[in-house]
Amino acid sequence: MDWVDHIADQTLLCNVDTLRLKVVAPSAQSMGEFLVRKFDSENPPRPEETPESEEAERIISRLRLLPGLRHFAILKHTDRDAEANDKIFEPILSFIIRGDNMPLLESLTLHNHKIPLSFLLPSSHQNLHALNLTGFSVTGPDVAREVLRRLPKLKELVLVGPPPELEFLQRPGYRGVPVVQSIIPRVIASLRELRALSLHEIRDGSMSSAGGRLAFFTAEMLDAVTATHHRSLRHLSLQTNQALEQRQQQQPLSSSSSPPSESNNNDNSNNEKPTDVLRSIKSLLGASHFLKTVSLAWYDLNPTILHFLPPSLQHLEISLPVGGHDDDDDDGGGDALISTLINLHRSNCLPHLRSVVLRYYTGNSPVSIAKGFMPTPSRATGQPARRPLIEVEVGPVVRARLEVRRRRLVRALGGLRVDACRWGLGYEDV
């Protein structure tokens, strides 16, 4: 946040309303200066002073110059070696929860699962209406429910998780504070009616839990959304880099969303019948009669689910498979999705539809993981750290095939806006 020091106009600083911050460990220079002071007999640091506390105070001093913040985010850092010590967040969070420090704060993003949600309990932020979380933290579901219910204007909830290093944090013998799934079905059911909900579940291929039970895409979670929020929802986003049709046929394994000691606090019991996630998604869409924006993205999106979209829909996003190679004739169901949308339009089932976004992916280039999401670092698992997936150029034939589908949809929908872009999913996307 050194850029704040270079702006002399206080009025300009007061007009800053959005800040996205990545808190990192103190630099080598800061550590060196602290050690010099430590052995300076004339001006040694106080016993309670640490490099982390000094870094936190430096950040807070800059935040004090930005009283007009309405949207504040602490994002997940991509380099574990530069990740800040947990203690650095304590004074920063204490500063945030005092409403007179950020009196206009409307939305808060916390992509650090080691931050306890209980820090919001004494909050005086009565205007906070949007939260963006990983859904996992060191806070149990009961405390999380109390925290969220004390936010009277909460209308938007975004969950992007689970944390990529979840298995490491829940491994046998782990001595740190256990990380559990804080936002579970009964927490969702206890909230005041939401206008916007996003469930984005990201599973790295190296996670053994990827073949087991999902955290957000469960019948219990989606049914809780339907029961409590179907009348109020206007915006819904359901995205995961999994194949839900295939998973529906699999018996769920032990849940990875919480360790055994937390099993009583988690509604996702592993003693139930196989989860019918698709049934619950269809029920949610069918019951939400006032939805304006819907985003549906997973690997084997079936065209039949589009029949459950409400007539109120204005904006639609769907994942669209395209052939991975120029000589690949298998579109993975892409043409079927386009045809279904056209038939729904001709039948006047979506009379208010204004725009469509086709988020494409290929077989050899699946959904890209945004840079804010990284696989479990090598220091945590012993596995070599990998770069995040990046945008992959498709061949000219595949690109032409995608453009043909887009133009076909534009003509069939009477000239409505139709965009095609790469499907990306990650912490940085929201």
Rosetta blueprint (number, residue, H / E / L):
1 M L
2 D H
3 W H
4 V H
5 D H
6 H H
7 I L
8 A L
9 D L
10 Q H
11 T H
12 L H
13 L H
14 C H
15 N L
16 V L
17 D L
18 T E
19 L E
20 R E
21 L E
22 K L
23 V L
24 V E
25 A L
26 P L
27 S L
28 A H
29 Q H
30 S H
31 M H
32 G H
33 E H
34 F H
35 L H
36 V H
37 R H
38 K H
39 F L
40 D L
41 S L
42 E L
43 N L
44 P L
45 P L
46 R L
47 P L
48 E L
49 E L
50 T L
51 P H
52 E H
53 S H
54 E H
55 E H
56 A H
57 E H
58 R H
59 I H
60 I H
61 S H
62 R H
63 L H
64 R L
65 L L
66 L L
67 P L
68 G L
69 L L
70 R L
71 H E
72 F E
73 A E
74 I E
75 L L
76 K L
77 H L
78 T L
79 D L
80 R H
81 D H
82 A H
83 E E
84 A L
85 N L
86 D H
87 K H
88 I H
89 F H
90 E H
91 P H
92 I H
93 L H
94 S H
95 F H
96 I H
97 I H
98 R L
99 G L
100 D L
101 N L
102 M L
103 P L
104 L L
105 L L
106 E L
107 S E
108 L E
109 T E
110 L E
111 H L
112 N L
113 H L
114 K L
115 I L
116 P L
117 L H
118 S H
119 F H
120 L H
121 L L
122 P L
123 S L
124 S L
125 H L
126 Q L
127 N L
128 L L
129 H L
130 A E
131 L E
132 N E
133 L E
134 T L
135 G L
136 F E
137 S E
138 V L
139 T L
140 G L
141 P H
142 D H
143 V H
144 A H
145 R H
146 E H
147 V H
148 L H
149 R H
150 R L
151 L L
152 P L
153 K L
154 L L
155 K L
156 E E
157 L E
158 V E
159 L E
160 V E
161 G E
162 P L
163 P L
164 P L
165 E L
166 L H
167 E H
168 F H
169 L H
170 Q L
171 R L
172 P L
173 G L
174 Y L
175 R L
176 G L
177 V L
178 P L
179 V L
180 V E
181 Q E
182 S L
183 I L
184 I L
185 P H
186 R H
187 V H
188 I H
189 A H
190 S H
191 L L
192 R L
193 E L
194 L L
195 R L
196 A E
197 L E
198 S E
199 L E
200 H E
201 E E
202 I L
203 R L
204 D L
205 G L
206 S L
207 M L
208 S H
209 S H
210 A H
211 G H
212 G L
213 R L
214 L L
215 A L
216 F L
217 F L
218 T L
219 A H
220 E H
221 M H
222 L H
223 D H
224 A H
225 V H
226 T H
227 A H
228 T H
229 H H
230 H L
231 R L
232 S L
233 L L
234 R L
235 H E
236 L E
237 S E
238 L E
239 Q E
240 T E
241 N L
242 Q L
243 A L
244 L H
245 E H
246 Q H
247 R H
248 Q H
249 Q L
250 Q L
251 Q L
252 P L
253 L L
254 S L
255 S L
256 S L
257 S L
258 S L
259 P L
260 P H
261 S H
262 E H
263 S H
264 N H
265 N H
266 N L
267 D L
268 N L
269 S L
270 N L
271 N L
272 E L
273 K L
274 P L
275 T L
276 D L
277 V H
278 L H
279 R H
280 S H
281 I H
282 K H
283 S H
284 L H
285 L H
286 G H
287 A H
288 S L
289 H L
290 F L
291 L L
292 K L
293 T E
294 V E
295 S E
296 L E
297 A E
298 W L
299 Y L
300 D L
301 L L
302 N L
303 P H
304 T H
305 I H
306 L H
307 H H
308 F H
309 L L
310 P L
311 P L
312 S L
313 L L
314 Q L
315 H E
316 L E
317 E E
318 I E
319 S E
320 L E
321 P E
322 V E
323 G L
324 G L
325 H L
326 D L
327 D L
328 D L
329 D L
330 D L
331 D L
332 G L
333 G L
334 G H
335 D H
336 A H
337 L H
338 I H
339 S H
340 T H
341 L H
342 I H
343 N H
344 L H
345 H H
346 R H
347 S L
348 N L
349 C L
350 L L
351 P L
352 H L
353 L L
354 R L
355 S E
356 V E
357 V E
358 L E
359 R E
360 Y E
361 Y E
362 T E
363 G L
364 N L
365 S L
366 P L
367 V L
368 S E
369 I E
370 A L
371 K L
372 G L
373 F L
374 M L
375 P L
376 T L
377 P L
378 S H
379 R H
380 A H
381 T H
382 G L
383 Q L
384 P L
385 A L
386 R L
387 R L
388 P L
389 L L
390 I L
391 E L
392 V L
393 E L
394 V L
395 G L
396 P H
397 V H
398 V H
399 R H
400 A H
401 R H
402 L H
403 E H
404 V H
405 R H
406 R H
407 R H
408 R H
409 L H
410 V H
411 R H
412 A H
413 L L
414 G L
415 G L
416 L L
417 R E
418 V E
419 D E
420 A E
421 C E
422 R E
423 W L
424 G E
425 L E
426 G L
427 Y H
428 E H
429 D H
430 V L
